[in-house]
């Protein structure tokens, strides 16, 4: 199982960023993929998730209206789009696999290496 | 929303046992997972479903969940265990992390 994320980004406030997570080594459609953020020196913060099979999504209330998670099933890749960026969005964004989707209360068993997003004017 | 409370730090001498607590309202009714994160690395699952170790995690790591507190125990601590430890649960369709506990090996 591998989750390979896109490279670091530097963005200005008010703009948007897209982070990708290319997966391999498992049946993509059978799992959920999540995004988790970690600000510098801070803890883990759940952003949202996508059912890789159906495309159904759920987002943390904190990010509602600014975040979109999508997938490209043919490429076994998921994407995190975050709009209206603010300096406090600076942090490392991790993708993580959870599942299988039919199993409730599953854990995050595999993680990407993380993508640093810096928001600065 | 559901809140998980972890003490910010734990310190133990090498060879001793480190205990990490994760407090939540009737957390025994939820399934708790634990992650270890070393500086500059992604989190690593060390215990899932309250007390199950993934393949490759040594049996020095154990977990339990009762009442309002879930616990991760690491016995025979060594320098390689220095890290932040996070608990995590499902909350309906959301996921919740505790604030994390930093383990310092004295």
Interface residues (C-beta under 8 A of the other chain):
Chain A: X34 X36 X43 X44 X45 X46 X49 X58 X60 X61 X94 X96 X104 X105 X106 X107 X108 X109 X111 X112 X113 X114
Chain B: X1 X30 X31 X33 X35 X37 X42 X43 X44 X45 X48 X49 X54 X84 X86 X88 X89 X90 X93 X94 X95 X96 X97 X98 X99 X100
